[in-house]
Amino acid sequence: MKKRTHKALAGKRTKGKLAAKVRLRDGIVFRVMDEEAAVVRPDDGTLMILNETATFILKSIGKGTSRESLVRRIVSEYDTTPVEAERDLNSFLKTLEKEGLIEIS
């Protein structure tokens, strides 16, 4: 089983519609331990360990949400601006989508 750690909310700005809905792909399960999430990708067994911020976002996605709602939640929870939150969230969501963990519609 491969293990990778992802640093949430860092990276280049990517464009995305704030109204887009974000949800976990079918079959994606995660467990939270000590404020970090362990996510196993079912297609190849890759284990991803997410930090506290990424776990906060993943838990919000698990409930079904929009990018706009995620940006608001990040701004209210962390010391950041809406512009920074949107930029970093888009980068993280792009990574999750590339890894096959989420769907964006």
BAVEXTOR-883391 format. One line per field, with one value per residue (C-alpha): residue number from 0; x, y, z; residue in one letter; chain. Coordinates in Angstrom, 3 decimals, m for minus. Last residue first. Layout:
<nodes>
seq = NUM	... $
x = X	... $
y = Y	... $
z = Z	... $
type = a	... $
mol = A	... $
</nodes>
This chain:
<nodes>
seq = 104	103	102	101	100	99	98	97	96	95	94	93	92	91	90	89	88	87	86	85	84	83	82	81	80	79	78	77	76	75	74	73	72	71	70	69	68	67	66	65	64	63	62	61	60	59	58	57	56	55	54	53	52	51	50	49	48	47	46	45	44	43	42	41	40	39	38	37	36	35	34	33	32	31	30	29	28	27	26	25	24	23	22	21	20	19	18	17	16	15	14	13	12	11	10	9	8	7	6	5	4	3	2	1	0 $
x = m20.278	m17.130	m16.441	m14.081	m11.476	m10.091	m6.552	m6.941	m10.171	m8.473	m5.578	m7.922	m9.846	m6.605	m5.724	m9.243	m9.201	m5.917	m7.191	m10.621	m9.150	m6.639	m9.364	m11.755	m9.051	m7.332	m7.126	m8.982	m12.471	m14.683	m12.613	m12.541	m16.309	m17.031	m14.702	m16.371	m19.817	m18.726	m17.128	m20.454	m21.389	m22.155	m21.731	m18.561	m17.279	m17.374	m15.465	m12.904	m12.439	m11.815	m9.533	m7.513	m7.100	m6.077	m3.573	m4.504	m2.961	m3.432	m3.355	m3.178	m5.181	m5.307	m8.954	m10.255	m8.288	m7.801	m8.224	m6.707	m7.885	m5.984	m7.571	m6.071	m7.618	m10.268	m11.305	m12.038	m14.211	m14.433	m16.736	m18.764	m16.835	m16.928	m18.924	m18.387	m21.100	m20.031	m21.362	m17.867	m16.926	m13.326	m10.041	m6.776	m4.340	m1.051	m0.334	m1.063	m4.294	m3.744	m0.355	m0.853	0.870	1.361	1.366	1.443	0.000 $
y = 19.283	18.392	14.775	13.753	11.127	10.280	11.506	14.167	15.324	15.545	17.508	19.908	20.316	21.316	23.921	25.317	25.524	27.444	30.083	30.326	30.654	33.266	35.379	34.901	36.075	33.850	33.233	29.922	28.717	31.505	31.886	28.114	27.789	30.629	29.113	25.716	27.230	28.863	25.649	23.915	21.213	17.568	16.202	14.381	17.623	19.262	16.327	16.599	20.326	19.925	16.962	19.124	21.707	19.121	17.314	14.608	11.126	9.339	5.559	4.105	0.879	0.809	1.332	1.852	5.025	4.827	8.033	8.630	11.924	13.983	15.648	13.079	10.231	10.785	7.861	8.004	6.181	6.713	4.120	6.572	9.741	12.438	15.522	19.049	21.201	24.091	27.495	28.863	28.168	27.190	28.744	27.476	29.458	27.706	25.770	25.361	24.712	21.205	19.580	16.048	13.033	9.901	6.234	3.383	0.000 $
z = m11.272	m9.353	m8.453	m5.671	m4.741	m8.172	m7.439	m10.122	m8.445	m5.049	m6.573	m8.371	m5.121	m3.360	m5.985	m6.021	m2.212	m2.272	m4.654	m3.008	0.489	m0.648	m2.262	0.677	3.090	5.628	9.379	9.504	10.502	9.116	5.950	5.415	5.897	3.463	0.840	1.292	0.814	m2.432	m3.637	m3.149	m0.641	m0.039	3.503	2.524	1.008	4.447	5.975	3.166	3.788	7.525	6.774	4.372	7.122	9.725	7.495	5.024	4.928	1.600	1.332	m2.174	m2.399	m6.205	m7.228	m3.690	m2.889	0.848	2.838	6.279	7.723	10.262	13.321	15.729	13.747	11.083	8.897	5.191	2.695	m1.038	m2.633	m4.680	m5.424	m2.742	m3.623	m4.939	m6.450	m8.663	m7.573	m7.022	m10.624	m10.970	m11.957	m10.587	m8.494	m7.853	m4.704	m1.031	0.798	1.978	2.383	1.110	2.628	0.582	1.498	m1.020	0.000 $
type = s	i	e	i	l	g	e	k	e	l	t	k	l	f	s	n	l	d	r	e	a	e	v	p	t	t	d	y	e	s	v	i	r	r	v	l	s	e	r	s	t	g	k	g	i	s	k	l	i	f	t	a	t	e	n	l	i	m	l	t	g	d	d	p	r	v	v	a	a	e	e	d	m	v	r	f	v	i	g	d	r	l	r	v	k	a	a	l	k	g	k	t	r	k	g	a	l	a	k	h	t	r	k	k	m $
mol = A	A	A	A	A	A	A	A	A	A	A	A	A	A	A	A	A	A	A	A	A	A	A	A	A	A	A	A	A	A	A	A	A	A	A	A	A	A	A	A	A	A	A	A	A	A	A	A	A	A	A	A	A	A	A	A	A	A	A	A	A	A	A	A	A	A	A	A	A	A	A	A	A	A	A	A	A	A	A	A	A	A	A	A	A	A	A	A	A	A	A	A	A	A	A	A	A	A	A	A	A	A	A	A	A $
</nodes>
